[in-house]
């Protein structure tokens, strides 16, 4: 058997928020948006690793990677809108090997639709973190 690799979303939390409701809604939203991306990455990466292993003569010792990504959000109101700051940790099994921060903000044009703006900025920053994490995970496979 060749190398096996998986990536999953670990903890998604909201450390601080200007409105308590986001402590439950944002983790659900982010989990829905990122779970598929991590599963797709796992599937594509596993296919590539299997193809590489089939070409090896003799096969090397299998390397198994069980990556996970933990996210912790802070949601703040700014003078003109909302800002999401996320701290991430990248793990291989039960060992953390990297951390990072990312942020995104948007102007709130219609205060009655602030939920849409909060969701958009949280999604934006989570996607940015995943893009960076995928590159780091790929680097750990080499």
HURA-V129437 format. One line per field, one symbol per residue. phi: phi as a letter, one per 30 degrees, with the letter a starting at -180 (. if undefined). A space follows every 50 residues. Layout:
phi: ???
//
This chain:
phi: .ddbbbbbcddbbbdbadbedddcddeddddddceddddddedddddddd ddddddbdddddccbbdbbcbbcbcbdcecabbccbcbbcbbiccdbaba bababbdccbedcdeddddddddeddddddeddeddeedddd
//
